[in-house]
Amino acid sequence: MIDNNIYPIQVDKRIFLDLLTKMGYLFLFCLALSIFLYLAVQNKDGILWLIVPGGIFLVLFIIVLIMIAWNYIYLKSYKYECRSDIIYLSGGIVSRFEKNLPYPRIQHVVLYETFWQRFMKISSISIETARESGAGIFIPDLLKRDAIKLKDYIISKSSKYKPVAGI
């Protein structure tokens, strides 16, 4: 049996990537705002072109920190288990969810890696069924080697239930 203790979700790496991305966007926004305000008050004396972007940056920085904290708490609540007959997933903060996916219903397992995930050597797994969207399970941000092992494990478990062609 594979459980969350063997292949943990890499919450710290995900939070680092979120922080890096959001702070980059925030910096670029404030830089553009500073240039705009500097050009707007170029003929006037004063440091308004520094104060306004600084205040906006502070407010947006606090919002970004709240978003990062929320994401951290959410990812810490995200748990999965590969049991003998099903894959179990649960999580959520305010509203909770639980999903059970029997191995016979699994159609395919997809390994996802964004550019930043490759940089951090993490991957996400999507376990999909033949049903409509949302019926499968998504396990985010595992170490790449762990994601490959988990993918192989799930494929081997689900292939036991598939009929052999031509019989």
C-alpha positions in Angstrom: 0.0 0.0 0.0 1.2 3.5 -0.8 0.1 6.3 1.4 0.7 10.0 1.9 3.6 9.4 4.3 5.7 7.7 1.6 5.1 10.2 -1.2 4.3 13.5 0.4 3.0 16.5 -1.4 5.8 19.1 -1.7 3.9 22.0 0.0 7.0 24.1 0.7 8.2 24.0 -2.9 4.7 24.9 -4.2 4.5 27.8 -1.7 7.9 29.0 -2.8 6.8 28.9 -6.5 3.6 30.8 -5.7 5.5 33.4 -3.7 8.1 33.9 -6.4 5.4 34.2 -9.1 3.1 36.5 -7.2 5.9 38.8 -6.0 7.2 39.0 -9.6 3.8 40.1 -10.8 3.5 42.6 -8.0 7.0 44.0 -8.7 6.2 44.5 -12.4 2.9 46.1 -11.6 4.4 48.6 -9.2 7.3 49.3 -11.5 4.8 50.1 -14.3 2.7 52.2 -12.0 5.8 54.1 -10.8 6.9 54.9 -14.4 3.3 56.1 -15.2 3.1 58.3 -12.2 6.6 59.7 -12.7 5.7 60.7 -16.2 2.3 62.1 -15.1 3.9 64.4 -12.4 7.2 65.0 -14.2 6.6 68.8 -14.4 5.6 69.1 -10.8 7.7 69.0 -7.6 7.0 66.3 -5.1 7.5 62.7 -4.3 4.0 61.5 -5.0 5.3 59.3 -7.7 7.1 57.3 -5.0 4.5 57.3 -2.2 1.5 56.1 -4.3 3.2 53.0 -5.8 4.7 52.3 -2.3 1.2 52.3 -0.7 -0.3 50.2 -3.5 2.6 47.8 -3.2 2.1 47.4 0.5 -1.7 46.7 0.1 -1.1 44.2 -2.7 1.8 42.6 -0.7 -0.6 42.0 2.2 -3.1 40.5 -0.1 -0.4 38.2 -1.7 0.6 37.1 1.8 -3.0 36.2 2.7 -3.3 34.2 -0.6 -0.1 32.4 0.1 -1.1 31.5 3.7 -4.5 30.3 2.4 -2.8 28.1 -0.3 -0.4 26.7 2.4 -3.3 25.7 4.7 -5.2 24.2 1.8 -2.3 22.1 0.5 -1.6 20.9 4.1 -5.2 19.6 4.2 -4.8 17.8 0.9 -4.4 14.0 1.5 -4.4 11.0 -0.7 -4.1 7.2 -0.1 -3.7 4.3 -2.4 -5.8 1.6 -0.7 -6.1 -2.0 -1.8 -9.2 -1.3 -4.0 -9.5 2.5 -4.3 -7.6 5.7 -4.4 -8.9 8.1 -1.7 -8.5 11.9 -1.8 -9.6 14.4 0.7 -9.0 18.1 1.5 -10.4 21.6 1.9 -10.5 24.3 4.4 -14.0 25.8 4.6 -15.8 23.3 2.5 -14.3 19.8 2.5 -14.3 17.2 -0.2 -13.6 13.4 -0.4 -13.2 11.3 -3.5 -13.0 7.6 -3.9 -11.8 6.3 -7.2 -11.9 2.5 -7.7 -9.0 1.1 -9.7 -11.3 -0.5 -12.4 -12.6 2.9 -13.4 -9.2 4.4 -14.1 -8.6 5.0 -17.8 -5.2 6.6 -17.8 -2.7 8.4 -15.5 -1.1 11.6 -16.7 2.1 13.1 -15.3 2.2 17.0 -15.5 5.2 19.2 -15.3 5.1 23.0 -15.8 8.4 24.9 -16.5 8.7 25.8 -12.8 7.9 22.3 -11.6 10.7 20.9 -13.8 13.0 23.6 -12.3 12.0 22.4 -8.7 12.0 18.7 -9.8 8.3 18.2 -8.9 5.4 16.8 -10.9 1.6 16.5 -10.6 -0.5 13.5 -11.4 -3.9 13.4 -12.9 -5.8 10.1 -12.6 -8.6 10.2 -15.2 -11.7 8.1 -15.8 -14.0 7.8 -18.8 -16.6 10.0 -17.1 -16.9 13.7 -17.6 -14.5 16.3 -16.3 -14.0 16.4 -12.5 -14.6 12.7 -12.0 -10.8 12.0 -11.7 -8.3 12.8 -9.1 -5.5 15.4 -9.2 -2.5 15.0 -6.9 -0.3 18.1 -7.0 3.4 18.6 -6.5 5.1 15.3 -5.7 8.8 14.8 -6.2 9.3 13.7 -9.8 10.8 10.2 -8.8 7.9 9.7 -6.4 5.3 10.8 -9.0 6.8 8.3 -11.5 6.7 5.5 -8.9 3.1 6.4 -7.9 2.0 6.5 -11.6 3.5 3.1 -12.2 1.9 1.7 -9.1 -1.6 3.0 -10.1 -1.2 1.7 -13.7 -0.2 -1.7 -12.4 -3.1 -1.8 -10.0 -5.7 -0.6 -12.6 -4.4 -2.9 -15.3 -5.3 -6.0 -13.2 -8.9 -5.1 -13.9 -8.6 -4.6 -17.7 -9.7 -7.4 -20.0 -7.0 -8.9 -22.3 -7.6 -8.1 -25.9 -8.8 -10.9 -28.1 -10.3 -13.0 -25.4 
